Amino acid sequence: MYRVMIVEDEFIVRYGIRSMIDWEKVGLEVTGEAANGKEALELIRRDPPDILITDIKMPVMDGIQLIEEVRSSGFTMKVIILSNLEEFQYAQKAIRYGVSEYMIKSDMMPRDFEKALMNVKASLDTAESDPEINAKASIVEPARKEKLLLGLIEGSRTEEGEAGSIPEEAELNGLHLPAYLLYTLIHTRDCGLFEKQQVIHETFEQIGSDRSFVVFADKQGEINVLLPVPQHEAVNSEGIKQLAERIISHLSQAYGLACTIGLSGRVSEWTELSKAYGEALAAAKQSMFAGIGKAISYSELAGAKEADGAPIKVSQSHIHTLLYGLQSKELHDYVYGLFDQLGRRQDPDLVQLISLELIMILTAIWPDVSHDQQQVVQLKKQYFDQLSKLETIEQSRDWFLQAFAELLEHMIRIYNSDRNSIIKATQYIQQHYQQEISLQSISHFVHLSKNYFANLFKKEVGESFLEYVTRVRIEKAKALLAGEMRAADVGQMVGIQDPKYFSKVFKKITGATPSEYRSLVKENKGNKESSETGQ
C-alpha cells in the first residue's frame, strides 16, 4: 500500500481531501499531514511518502519551494498539485520539478481526484515491477526531460551537464535526432498552461500516434513539441507541415481552439535546438500577417519581408496636431498609413513597438480632455488589455483607427463648451497682463489641463498662449511709450521685468527698440502738429 502525505494550510481543505476518497479501497494510505511546506519537508526527511499532495500557496514555505527542496534532496516521489484557477501561471514553475497531476480546487470532484490518484498509483506500480525503470526513475521523470529541453532551447545548457554530455543525457531520457521543433500558439486566454499541454499531447497522440514526440512548455507558458523523424523523412519538412495542419484542424474541431504552429528547420545536433526554437517562434509570430490557424514553416519566411527601408516612426507631434486640429480624415489616413507600412515590413516585433507607442499617445491625451479621471483609469486598463488580444495586423489597424476616432469624437463634443474657456482666458490676460501669467496658472484658472488648453488656445486664437500674452504686453507698452515714462519702467509696468529682454522682444515685434519707437512716435506727432498749423 502506497503512502500519501497531504500538505495544505487550511484544515477544512485537508479534512475534505481525506474524506472524499476511500483510501484503503484504492490501495493508498494517508500517513502524514502538514500545514505548510516547512513542516512537510521535516516529515518527508524522516519518513518520505510515495505520493505528495500539496497546495501551491501556503505560509512559511509554499508548494513550489517545497517541491524544489524535495527534488534537490533526491526524493523521487510522485507529486500532485492543488491550486486555484488564477494560479496557473505561478504553477508553471513547478513543471521543471516533476509534477504528475494538477488539480483545480474549485473544479475537483471525488471521481476526478480518484482518477488522478489511480494514474499516479499505476505509474508507481510500473516502476516497482521493473527494477531497471525504478533505478532510472529520477532521470526519466518528465520534469528532467523538460528541464533538459528548456536548457537547450534557451541556450543555457553547455555540452557537459550534471548527467554527462547532452547526447548521453538525451539518449537516457528517450530523446532522439533528427527532429523538428513545433511552436504551438493557442489563440485563447481561457486555456491554462496545463490544459494547453494536455490538449496538445492528446491531439498528437491521436493524429501522430505512429511518431514519438515530446510536449513541453517554455518559460513564456507556450507549448512546444519536439518531433523526431526517421532519417528518410528528415530532409523534407512537407510531411511535418501536413501533420501540423492536421493537428490544427483537430484542435479546432475537437476543442474549439484556434492554433498556429511555427515549424523550425531540421535539427541534427542538440546544440542547434536553441536556433530551432527561434525559428519556430519567428514562424508562429508571422500569424500576425498570414492569419491565425495556420502551419507556417520558417523556410517560408525567406524573401517574404519587404527589404528594410527607412525606419517606421510614430510622429507624436503630428498626431497631436491632427487631434487638436480636429482633423478626422487626416488622422485616419496617418494611422492607416502606419499599419500599411508595417504590413509591408512584416516585422511582428516592430508592430508591437509601434502599437505600444500609439497606446502611450492615447493614454497621455485622454486625461487632458476628460474631467472623469476614474473613467480615464478604466480606459487605460482596457487599452492595455486589448493590446494583448490583437493578433493580426488587420485587427491592430482597425482597433487603433477606432480608438483614435473615439478620442477625436470626444474632443469634438467638448470643443464647443470649452471655447468659452478660451474667451475667459483672453479676457483675464487683457486685464492682468502686468502680472506674472503662466500657462499652468491660466489653464488652472479656466479648469482645463495645461496641454489641452495650450492646443485649444492656439486653434481658437490663432497663436500660442505665450505669443498672445507677449503681443498684449507689447501693445500696452506701445501706448505707455507715447508718454514720458522711462522704457525700463514701461517694461515692468506690462509684466516684463528684465529691461534687456523687454527691449529685445519689443524690437522683434515692432521692428524698433523702445527708445527708437518713442522717437518715432514723437516725430510723427510733431509732423502732424506742423501739418495742422500750416493749414
Residue pairs with C-beta under 8 A, 6 or more apart in sequence:
1 24
1 27
1 28
1 29
2 27
2 28
2 29
2 49
2 50
2 51
2 121
2 124
3 28
3 29
3 31
3 32
3 49
3 50
3 51
4 23
4 28
4 29
4 30
4 31
4 32
4 49
4 50
4 51
4 52
4 53
5 30
5 31
5 32
5 33
5 34
5 40
5 43
5 44
5 49
5 51
5 52
5 53
6 14
6 17
6 18
6 30
6 32
6 33
6 34
6 53
6 54
7 33
7 34
7 35
7 36
7 37
7 39
7 40
7 52
7 53
7 54
7 55
7 58
7 63
7 66
8 14
8 17
8 33
8 35
8 53
8 54
8 55
8 58
8 82
9 35
9 36
9 55
9 58
9 59
11 35
13 55
13 82
13 105
14 33
17 53
17 82
17 113
18 30
20 110
20 113
21 28
21 110
21 113
21 114
21 117
23 29
23 30
26 114
26 117
26 118
26 121
27 121
28 51
28 117
28 121
31 47
31 49
32 40
32 43
32 47
32 49
34 40
34 43
35 58
36 58
36 59
36 60
36 61
36 62
37 54
37 58
37 60
37 61
37 62
37 63
37 65
37 66
37 69
38 60
38 61
39 60
40 52
40 54
40 61
40 66
41 61
41 66
41 69
41 70
44 52
44 70
44 75
44 77
45 73
48 75
48 77
49 77
50 77
50 78
50 124
51 77
51 78
51 79
51 80
51 117
51 120
51 121
51 124
52 67
52 70
52 77
52 78
52 79
52 80
53 79
53 80
53 82
54 63
54 66
54 67
54 79
54 80
54 81
54 82
55 63
55 81
55 82
55 83
56 62
56 63
56 64
56 81
56 82
56 83
56 84
56 87
56 90
56 91
56 94
57 63
57 83
57 84
57 87
57 90
61 69
63 81
63 94
64 90
64 91
64 93
64 94
64 97
67 79
67 81
67 94
67 97
67 98
67 99
68 97
70 77
70 79
70 97
71 97
71 98
71 143
74 138
76 137
76 138
76 141
78 100
78 120
78 123
78 124
79 94
79 97
79 98
79 99
79 100
79 101
80 99
80 100
80 101
80 102
80 103
80 116
80 117
80 120
81 91
81 94
81 99
81 101
81 102
81 103
82 103
82 105
82 108
83 90
83 91
83 102
83 103
83 104
83 105
84 104
84 105
84 106
85 104
85 106
85 107
85 192
88 192
88 193
88 194
89 193
89 221
91 102
91 193
91 194
92 193
92 217
92 221
95 143
95 146
95 193
95 217
96 143
96 146
96 147
96 150
97 143
98 141
98 142
98 143
98 144
99 143
100 119
100 120
100 123
101 116
101 119
101 120
102 194
103 112
103 113
103 116
126 133
127 133
127 134
127 137
128 134
133 140
136 172
138 144
139 163
139 172
139 173
140 172
140 173
140 174
144 173
145 173
145 174
145 175
145 214
145 216
146 216
146 217
148 157
148 161
148 166
148 169
148 170
148 173
148 175
149 175
149 214
149 216
149 224
149 226
149 273
150 216
150 218
150 219
151 157
151 161
152 166
152 270
152 271
152 273
152 274
153 181
153 218
153 224
153 273
153 274
153 276
153 277
154 219
154 274
154 277
155 274
157 166
159 165
159 166
159 271
161 169
163 169
163 172
166 270
166 271
167 270
170 176
170 177
170 270
174 212
175 214
175 226
175 228
176 212
176 228
177 228
177 267
177 268
177 269
177 270
178 228
178 229
178 231
178 234
178 266
178 267
178 268
179 226
179 227
179 228
179 229
179 266
179 267
180 227
180 229
180 237
180 240
180 263
180 264
180 265
180 266
180 267
180 276
181 224
181 225
181 226
181 227
181 263
181 264
181 267
181 273
181 276
181 277
181 279
181 280
182 224
182 225
182 226
182 227
182 240
182 244
182 261
182 262
182 263
182 264
182 280
183 222
183 224
183 261
183 262
183 263
183 264
183 277
183 280
183 281
183 283
183 284
184 196
184 200
184 222
184 223
184 224
184 225
184 247
184 259
184 260
184 261
184 284
185 222
185 259
185 260
185 261
185 262
185 284
185 287
186 196
186 200
186 222
186 223
186 251
186 257
186 258
186 259
187 257
187 258
187 259
187 260
187 292
187 293
187 391
188 257
188 258
189 388
189 389
191 199
191 257
193 217
193 221
196 217
196 221
196 222
196 223
197 215
197 216
197 217
197 223
199 251
199 255
199 257
200 215
200 223
200 225
200 247
200 251
201 215
203 247
203 250
203 251
203 254
203 255
204 211
204 213
204 215
204 225
204 247
206 250
207 243
207 246
207 247
207 250
208 227
208 243
208 246
208 247
211 227
211 228
211 229
211 243
212 228
213 225
213 226
213 227
213 228
214 225
214 226
215 223
215 224
215 225
216 223
216 224
216 225
216 226
217 223
217 224
218 224
218 277
224 277
224 280
226 273
227 240
227 243
229 239
229 240
233 239
233 240
234 266
234 268
235 266
237 263
237 265
237 266
237 297
237 299
240 263
241 263
241 295
241 297
244 261
244 263
244 295
245 294
245 295
247 259
247 261
247 295
248 259
248 260
248 261
248 293
248 294
248 295
251 257
251 258
251 259
252 258
252 259
252 293
258 292
258 293
259 293
260 284
260 287
260 292
260 293
260 294
260 295
260 296
261 284
261 294
261 295
261 296
262 279
262 280
262 281
262 282
262 283
262 284
262 285
262 286
262 296
262 298
263 280
263 283
263 295
263 296
263 297
263 298
264 275
264 276
264 277
264 279
264 280
264 283
264 298
265 276
265 279
265 298
265 299
267 273
267 276
279 298
280 298
282 298
282 301
283 296
283 297
283 298
283 300
283 301
284 296
285 348
285 349
286 296
286 301
286 304
286 346
286 348
287 293
287 294
287 296
287 391
287 392
288 348
288 351
288 391
288 392
288 393
288 396
289 343
289 346
289 348
289 392
289 393
290 296
291 392
292 391
292 392
304 346
305 345
305 346
305 347
306 344
306 345
306 346
308 345
309 345
312 338
312 341
312 342
312 345
312 350
312 354
314 338
314 354
314 357
314 358
314 361
316 357
316 361
318 334
319 331
319 334
319 361
319 404
320 361
320 365
320 455
321 327
322 330
322 331
322 334
323 331
323 365
323 404
323 407
323 408
323 411
324 411
324 452
324 455
324 456
324 458
324 459
325 459
326 408
326 411
326 412
326 415
326 459
328 405
328 408
331 404
331 405
331 408
332 401
332 404
332 405
335 358
335 397
335 400
335 401
335 404
336 397
336 401
338 354
338 358
339 393
339 396
339 397
339 400
342 350
342 351
342 354
342 393
343 393
343 397
351 393
351 396
355 387
355 390
355 396
355 400
356 387
358 400
359 383
359 384
359 387
362 383
362 403
362 404
362 407
363 379
363 380
363 383
365 407
365 451
366 376
366 379
366 380
366 407
367 373
367 376
367 449
368 449
368 450
368 451
368 452
369 407
369 410
369 411
369 414
369 449
369 452
370 376
370 410
383 403
386 399
390 396
390 399
415 456
418 448
418 452
418 456
419 456
419 460
421 446
421 447
421 448
421 453
421 456
422 446
422 456
422 457
422 460
422 461
424 445
424 446
425 442
425 445
425 446
425 453
425 457
426 461
426 468
428 437
428 442
428 445
429 437
429 442
429 468
429 469
429 472
430 472
433 469
433 472
433 473
433 476
433 494
433 495
434 476
434 493
434 494
434 495
435 495
436 495
437 469
437 495
439 450
439 453
439 454
439 465
439 466
440 450
442 453
442 465
443 449
443 450
443 452
443 453
443 454
446 453
448 456
453 465
454 464
454 465
457 464
457 465
457 468
458 464
458 465
461 468
463 471
470 505
470 509
471 509
473 494
473 495
473 496
474 494
474 505
474 506
474 509
474 510
476 493
476 494
477 490
477 491
477 493
477 494
477 496
477 502
477 506
477 514
478 510
478 517
480 490
480 493
480 494
481 487
481 490
481 514
481 517
481 518
481 521
482 518
482 521
485 493
487 499
487 502
487 503
487 513
487 514
487 515
487 518
488 499
488 502
490 502
490 514
491 497
491 498
491 499
491 501
491 502
491 503
491 506
491 514
494 502
496 502
496 505
502 514
503 513
503 514
506 512
506 513
506 514
506 517
507 513
510 517
512 520
